[in-house]
């Protein structure tokens, strides 16, 4: 399985001490670092996904569990009327993030902030990266939000870039959350508690006209 390049320095930081301890005949230390290296390798895995191609679909931007699915109450959302889907990623989930829709990035904004648990309402004040996407005349907003373990957002796309649905856009290092804000007429296809697979699970469907 492919391992994302962001993980190589971190994985190496665990495996090098494991090798040194093994040479020094310190089996307990060597095993501990080797296990850590194994977990980190697992964390940074980047599996291929089969992205559905039917028009108007919105796919999951991350693996995880749905925390919110419905109209936003305004505390979490950008200004305006939206439907919101929020996905919480545990440390065991794949952390590669993908765009939920095809389209052009019309705005990007990074906001520094706190590092509170991503499932907590207070995480609205956490560090985040926000992408606004023009998806065939409909505006979709995607947020990468860090958590208590995730201390770095990796974003590999730029403003003005054209994206294919399900395309990789970056990752967050360790447990975190992703928000998707859709036009209010979007038809949601997931519920709170559902599991999602990035690039494959259909979150919603929406029309292709009537720009916000």
C-alpha positions in Angstrom: 0.0 0.0 0.0 1.2 3.5 -0.8 2.5 5.6 2.2 2.2 9.4 2.0 5.5 11.2 1.8 4.5 13.4 4.8 5.0 10.3 7.0 8.5 9.4 5.9 10.4 11.7 8.4 8.1 10.7 11.3 8.3 7.0 10.5 12.1 7.2 10.2 12.3 9.0 13.5 10.9 5.8 15.1 12.6 3.1 13.0 16.1 4.5 13.3 16.1 4.3 17.1 14.6 0.8 16.8 17.5 -0.3 14.6 20.1 1.3 16.9 18.5 -0.4 19.9 18.5 -3.7 18.1 22.2 -3.5 17.3 22.8 -2.5 20.9 20.8 -5.6 22.0 18.1 -3.7 23.8 15.1 -5.8 22.7 12.5 -4.0 24.7 13.4 -0.6 23.4 13.9 -1.9 19.9 10.4 -3.5 19.9 8.8 -0.4 21.4 10.2 1.9 18.6 9.5 -0.7 16.0 5.8 -0.9 17.0 5.6 2.9 17.0 7.1 2.9 13.5 4.5 0.3 12.4 1.6 2.4 13.7 3.0 5.5 12.0 3.3 3.6 8.7 -0.3 2.5 9.1 -1.4 6.0 9.9 0.1 7.5 6.8 -1.3 4.9 4.4 -2.9 6.2 1.2 -5.1 3.6 -0.4 -6.6 4.1 -3.9 -10.3 4.7 -4.0 -13.0 4.2 -6.7 -14.7 7.6 -7.1 -18.4 7.5 -8.3 -18.8 9.5 -11.5 -22.6 10.3 -11.7 -23.3 14.0 -12.1 -24.0 16.2 -9.0 -22.7 13.8 -6.4 -20.8 14.9 -3.3 -18.4 12.3 -1.9 -16.8 12.1 1.5 -13.6 14.1 1.9 -12.3 11.8 4.7 -12.6 8.4 6.3 -14.4 8.6 9.6 -17.8 8.9 11.3 -20.5 11.4 10.6 -21.0 13.8 13.6 -23.4 16.3 11.9 -25.7 15.9 8.9 -28.3 18.5 8.3 -29.0 22.3 8.3 -26.3 24.2 10.1 -27.2 26.1 13.2 -24.8 28.9 12.3 -22.2 28.2 15.0 -20.0 26.2 12.7 -20.7 27.6 9.3 -19.6 30.4 7.0 -22.1 33.2 6.6 -25.2 32.2 4.6 -27.5 29.3 4.4 -25.9 25.9 4.3 -26.4 22.2 4.9 -23.5 20.7 6.9 -21.8 17.4 7.1 -19.0 17.0 9.6 -16.8 13.9 9.8 -14.6 13.0 12.8 -11.4 11.1 12.1 -9.9 8.9 14.8 -6.2 8.1 14.8 -7.0 4.8 13.2 -8.7 6.2 10.1 -7.0 7.0 6.8 -6.1 10.7 7.0 -5.7 11.5 3.4 -8.2 14.2 2.5 -10.0 14.4 -0.8 -12.2 17.0 -2.5 -15.9 16.1 -2.2 -16.7 17.8 -5.6 -15.1 18.6 -8.9 -14.6 22.3 -9.6 -12.3 25.3 -9.2 -10.9 26.6 -5.9 -12.1 30.2 -5.8 -10.9 31.0 -2.3 -8.6 29.5 0.4 -8.2 30.7 4.0 -6.0 29.4 6.8 -7.0 30.3 10.3 -4.7 29.7 13.3 -6.4 28.6 16.5 -6.6 26.2 19.3 -6.0 22.4 19.5 -9.1 21.2 21.3 -10.7 17.8 20.7 -12.2 17.8 17.2 -15.5 16.3 18.4 -16.0 19.1 20.9 -18.1 22.2 20.0 -15.2 24.3 21.3 -13.2 23.0 18.3 -14.9 25.7 16.2 -12.0 27.8 17.5 -9.4 25.3 16.4 -6.8 25.8 13.7 -8.3 25.2 10.3 -7.9 25.4 6.5 -10.9 26.4 4.4 -11.4 25.8 0.7 -14.3 27.4 -1.3 -15.0 25.5 -4.5 -17.1 26.5 -7.5 -18.7 23.2 -8.5 -20.5 23.8 -11.7 -22.0 27.0 -10.4 -22.7 25.8 -6.9 -20.5 26.8 -4.0 -19.1 24.1 -1.7 -16.9 24.9 1.3 -14.5 22.3 2.7 -12.7 22.6 6.0 -9.7 20.7 7.4 -9.9 21.2 11.2 -7.1 20.0 13.6 -7.8 18.3 16.9 -6.1 17.6 20.2 -3.6 15.2 18.4 -3.5 16.8 14.9 -1.0 19.6 15.1 -0.4 20.2 11.4 -2.6 20.7 8.4 -1.0 19.7 5.1 -2.8 21.3 2.0 -1.4 20.5 -1.4 -3.7 22.5 -3.6 -3.8 26.2 -4.5 -6.4 28.9 -5.2 -7.5 28.7 -8.9 -6.7 25.0 -9.2 -9.2 22.8 -11.0 -10.0 19.7 -9.1 -11.5 16.3 -10.0 -14.1 14.8 -7.6 -12.2 12.6 -5.1 -8.8 14.1 -5.9 -6.3 14.2 -3.0 -6.0 17.7 -1.5 -3.8 17.0 1.6 -4.0 15.5 5.0 -4.0 16.2 8.8 -1.5 14.6 11.1 -3.4 12.5 13.6 -7.0 12.7 14.9 -9.1 15.6 13.4 -12.3 16.6 11.6 -13.6 17.7 8.2 -16.6 19.9 7.6 -18.5 20.2 4.3 -20.9 23.0 3.7 -23.4 22.5 0.8 -26.2 24.6 -0.7 -29.4 24.3 1.3 -31.2 22.4 -1.5 -28.6 19.6 -1.4 -30.1 16.2 -0.8 -28.2 14.5 2.0 -27.6 10.8 1.8 -25.9 10.1 5.1 -27.0 10.3 8.7 -25.2 10.9 12.1 -23.3 7.9 13.0 -22.6 6.6 9.5 -19.1 5.6 8.5 -17.5 7.2 5.5 -14.8 6.3 3.1 -13.0 9.2 1.5 -13.7 9.5 -2.3 -16.2 6.7 -2.3 -19.1 7.3 0.2 -21.8 9.5 -1.3 -22.6 12.3 1.2 -25.2 14.2 -0.9 -26.4 15.1 -4.4 -27.1 18.6 -5.7 -28.1 20.4 -8.8 -25.6 21.9 -11.2 -27.2 25.4 -11.7 -28.1 28.4 -9.5 -24.8 29.7 -8.2 -24.7 31.2 -4.7 
